[in-house]
Amino acid sequence: MLPIPAVFQVADMLGDAFAPLHQPMSADELIDLANRRAGLTDFGETPFQAPLRNLLRACFEDANLSLVGRIATRWDLVRFLSNLLRLVDEEKRAPEILAQPIARPIFISGLPRSGTTFLHSLLAEDPGNLVPRVWQLIHPYPPRNTETGPDRRARRVARQLRLFGFLAPDFRRMHPIDAGSPQECSEITAHLFASLRFDTTYRVPSYRCWLDATGHLDAYRFHKRFLQHLQHQTADGGRWVLKCPDHVFALDAIREVYPDARLVFVHRDPLAVLLSVARLTETLRRPFTRSIDKAEIGRQDSDRWLAATELMIAAAQEQRFAEPIFHVQYLDLVKDPVGTVAALYRHFGGALHPEAAARIGRLVEARPNGGYGAHGSRLEEYGLDAALERERYARYMAHFGIQPEPRRRSTQSARCSPILASPRSAKPVK
């Protein structure tokens, strides 16, 4: 059997024979395809056209999509469009959806690979919390012809994740995920084609510039609307707990759309973060592109998240939210997960119920390293110098009192942290 990179190369060689693959994807064609698949034509007032066209232009001009990348992107975009059509149709049937209150949601953010996913998973163990699940964000409604039968959306998504595991075999080790896992909000805003999720998955610098200039207000208005749809379908009440490192870049939009939002920042040694996020970016992009420039990825990620640290510092100083931001140190989180969650609840005037604490404890015991594996990458592989990066991020570390993590030379050095398992088996969480 050919190794996976060789399979991609063969597919691209075959794809070179087909002229349509060298032409940009058409927004109108994708919209027509979504209309046919959904059996619907009304997008309402959803402002998706300009973002979609900008994304498609960047995918054609910047991303150097492989054959697999082009096929996967087409499927992804048509899915988003089909979901938009279904949301509008459901709102016509049940206008009360848009009256659903989204009260005092908790937004978890911070540098990527800093424990935000781990914290989100812990909070998801509390039955009083609502979290968006992977299967819900991919298929927010079941197909109309199956509404009276069993809901098979989670099973469908599990199959899709297994397929992606074939395309990117390192992904599940770096970011353990299944159909029922809590999912990042970038998957919600991606429906409006105004999400930094695309900047991670593809090399699309022109799209990133456009999104930075445009802002995120429309995307977060849609974000709330999407949550209203999910909440309308559940009989259980609860408080939404939401997570995405990219929230850092949209704090003004969050504050306008959710004036009572509660904000949590997770902080970690940037040297541990940068290596892990660069490796993940490479892993996510590799199946979809014909070429990878690891040094470019390293520079992009370092610059992007250095800018994010300045936004976090500004937010902490200005206290623009209705309640003070709760700051979590990664090393504290992995040392005492239950205690960290309890402190978070106290910060926002609540208390961690003993049943929820017990559930969190069982999760930590069952998955002491969060399910993450080690890898042997080094900062230098991504064109990054540890001393220089330490200097660049010194202001962030000093402002939030972040402790440096030891850099070890073993294959586990990329994860650099003491954590929840025994000393001999310790691996970090993200």
N, C-alpha and C positions, 0 to 999 in steps of 0.2 A: 504493500500500500504506500502511495506517495505521502510524504509529510505534508502537513497542512499548508505551509508556505508554497510548496511546489504545486499543490492543487490550485491555489489562487493564481499562480503564474500561468499555469496551463489555461485556466478560465479566461484570463486576460488576453492571452495569445489568441484564443478562439474568438473572444469578443472583438478583437481588433478587425476582424473580417466583416463586422456589421457596422455600416455607416451610421445608423441611428444612435449607436452608443456614443458617437462623437458629437452629438447635438445636445443642446441643453434640454432638460425636461421642461415641458410646457405646463404652466399653472392651469391653463384652461382645460387641457387634457386630463390632468389629475382631478380637477373639479368635476368634469363630466363623468369620470370613472367612479368617483365617490357618489355622485347622484344616482348612478345606475346600481351600485352596490347597496346603498341605503334605501333606494326606492323613494328618495326625498330630494327636494330641490331648494328649499328655503333655508338660507343661512341667517336669516334675521338681520340684526344690526351688528353682528360680530365683525370686528375690524381686523380681518385676517389677510386680506388680499395683498396689501403692501408688504407685510412681513414675509409672506410666502414667496413673493416674487424676488425679494432681496435675498432670501435664503437660497432659492434656486439659482440665482445669478452667481452667488458665491460658491455654491457647490460645483458649478460648471467652470468658473474661472480660477478658483483657488484650490479646491479640494483634491483634484486629480483622482477622482473616484475610480475604483476598480469595477469590474463587472459585478462582483458580489455587492460592492458598495452601492452601485446604481440600482440594482434590484431591491436591496434592503431599504434604501432611501425611498424609493417609489412606494413600496409597501407601507412604510412608516407614515409617509405624508398622506396617502389615501386613507389610512386608518384615522389619522387626526381629523381629516375633513369629514369622514363618515360620522365620527363621534360628534362633531359640531352640528351636523344636520340633525342627529338624533336628539341632542340637547334642546334645540329649538323646537322640535316636534313634541317633546315631552312637556316643554313649557306651555305649548298651546293646549295640551290635554289637561295639564294641572298647573295653572298660573300661580298657585300657592307655593310652588317650589321656590320662587324668587322672594318669598316673604320669610323663608327660613332664617332665623337669627344665627349668626356665627359669633358667639359671645366669648370674649376674652381668650382668644386662641393663644397658644404658646408656640413661638417660632424659635427653633434651635438653629444656630448658625455658628460660624467660626471658620477657621482654616479647614480645608478638606483633609481627610485622613487624620483627624485630631480627636476622634472619639464621638463625633456627632451621631453617627449611625448607631453606635453602641448605646448612647444615651437615649436615642429615639426608641430603640428596641426595648430598653428597660421600662420606659414610660408606657409603651404599648401593652405591657403586662398588667397595668392597672385597668380594671374593667370600667372605671369611670372616665377613661380617656378614649377618644376616637383618633385613629390614625388612618391615612390613606394607604391602602394595600396595593401591591404591584398589580394584581389582577383587576382591581377596580379602576386603576388609571389607564390600563390598556383597553379594557372593555367596560365602560361605566354603566352600560345597560346590556341585558341579555338580548340576543336576536328576537325579534317579534314572534317568529314562528316557533320559539321554544319556551315562551313565557309561562306556559302551563305545565311544563315538564321540569325535570331537575336542572338546576343552574350549573352549567358545565364550563363557565368562564375560567375558573381557577385551573381546571384540568387543561383547558386549551393553552393557557399562559404557561403552565408547567412544561408542555411540549415545546412551546416557543423558546423557553429558556434553555431547554436541552439542546435545541438547534443552535442557539447562540453559543452555548458551551462548546460545541464542535468548532465553530468559527473562531472562538477566542478561548482556548482551553485554560488559560491562566486566570481568566476573569473571576470565576467562582472562588478560586483560592484567595484572590486579593480582595474580593468583595462578595462574601457569601450571601446569596439571595435566593429566595424561592417565590412561588406565586403569592404566598400569604405574607411575605415580609413587608414591613413598613417601607414606603417608597418616598423618594425625594420629590419636592414640589416642582422641580424643573421639568418633570414629566407632565405636570398639569399645564404650566405656561407654554410648554412645547406645542400644545394644541392650537395656540394662537400664533405659532411660529415666531415667538418673541421670547426665546429662552436661551440661556447660556449653556444648556445641555448640548446644543448643536456645536458650540465652540469647542466643547470637550471631545465630541465624537468625530468631528471633521476639522480639517485645517481650513478655516474660513475667516481669515483676518478682516476681510472687507465687511463681512456680516457682523463681526464683533464691533467694528467701528460704527456701523450703522446703528446697532442696538444701543451702544453706549450713548450715541448722540440723541437717539429717540427717547430713551428712558423706558421705564417698566410699568407705568401707571395702567395702561390698557391691559397688560398681562395680569396684573394683580386684581384688577376688577373682574377679569375672567376667572382668576383663581378662586375668588369668593363665590362666584356663580357656580363653579364646578363643585365646590364643597357643599353648596346648597343642594345640588342634585344628589350627591352621595348621602347627605344627612336625611333628605326626604325619603330615601329608600330604607333607612334603618329604623327599627322600632325603639332602639335604645337611644337615650339621650347621652350627653357627655360633652366634654370639652375637647376641642381639636388640639392635637399636638402635632406640629408640622416641622419639617426639617429640610434644610438645604444649605450648604455653604454659600451658594450664590445669593441667598437672601441678603448677605452683606452689601451687595451692590444695588439693592432695591429698598433700602430702609425708608426712604422718603415715601415711596409708593405704598409700602406696608403700613406706614403710619397714617396715610390718607385713607386707605381702604379699610383698615382695621384700627381705628383710633384707640381701642382698648386692648390692643395686642400686648402680650408679654414676651419679652425677648431674653433669650439665653445665648451667651457666647461661650464656646468651649475653646480653651487655649492650650497650645502644645508647642514644644520646641520646633521652630521652623525647619531645622536641618532634617529632623525625622519626617516632617510633613513633605518637604520638597522632593525627597527621593521617592517616597511612596506615591505622591500624586503624579510625578513625571512618569513613573512606571505604569500607573493605571491609565494615564492619557495615551501612552504608547499602545497599551493592550487594547484599549477601546478603538483606537483609530486603525490599527493594523489590518483588520479584515476588510475595511472599506476603502483603502487607498492603495495606489500603486507604489508609493514611496513614503518612507518615514525618515525624518531628520531629527534624531534624538537630541542634538544640541539645540535645535530650534525649539523643541518641546520644553527643554529645561529652561531656556531663556523666557519663553512665553509664560510658563507656570510661575517662575520666580517673580517676574514683573507684575503679573496679574495679582498674585496673592500678597505681594508687598503693598500694592495699592489697597488691597482689602484690609490690611492691618491699619493703615491710616484712617480708613473709614470706621473701623472699630474703635480706635482711639478717640476720634471725633465724637462718635455716638456716646461713648462712655463719659466724655467730658461734658457734653451738652445735655445729656439726659432728656432727649426729646420725646421719650415715650411716657405714657401715663403712669407707669410704675418703673422703678429703677431696674436696670438690666441685671440679670443674675449671671455671674461669671463663674465658670467651672474650669479648674485646672485638670488637665488630662491625667497627671500622675495621681491626683486625689480621686478622680473618677475610677481609675482601674484598681486603686488600692481599696476603696470602700464604695462600691456601686450603690448599695442600699442607702448608706449614709448620705451620699451625694444627692440622690433623689429626694430623700427626706428633707435635706437642706433646701433644695429647690422649692419644694412645697411650702416650707415655712417662709421662705423669702416672699412668696406671693400670697401669704395669709392663709395657707391651708395646712393640712396634715396628711401624712402618708398612712393610709389604712393598713392595719396589720396583715390583712389578707393580701393586699397588693404587695406589701413588703415581702411576704413569704413567696409569692409568685416570682418576684424579681430575684430573690435568693436562689430559687430552684433553677431559673434560667441561667444565672451565673455559674451555678454548680454544674449544670449540664454542658455549658459551652464556655469553659473558663478563659479561652482566648478569643471569644467572639466568633470562632470558626475560621479564623484567618490563618493562612500559611505563611511561611517565611520565603524570601527570595534573596538571591545573591547579588543584586544590582548595587552599583556604587554611584555616588553623586557625579563623579568624573565622567561616567558614561553619558551623562546628559549635559556635559559642558559646564558643570557648576563646580566652583571652588568653595570648599567648606569655610575657609577663613573669610573669604569675601562675603559669602552669604550670611555668616554670623555677624559681620559688621553691618550689612545692609538691614538686617532685622533686629539690630540691637535696641533701637527705640521701642519697638513693639514688646520685646522681652522685658525691658526695664519697666515699661509703663504698667504691665500686668503682672510683674513678678514671676515670670515664667522661668522654671529651672531647666538648664540644659540637660539633655539625656546623653548618657555615655555612648560613644561611637565605638563599637566593637568590630573586630575584623572577621568574625565568623559569618556564615551565611545568614544568620539572624540579625546581623548588625543593621541591615536595612530597616528593621522594625524598631531597633534601639529602645526597648523599654522593659523595666521590671514589671510584671503584672500579676494576673490573678491566679495563675497556676503555681506549682512549686517552683523553686529557683531553677531546677534543672530543665524544666519544660516550659519556662515562661516565654510567652509570645504576646505581642501587643494586640490591641483591638483598635478599630477605626470608627 
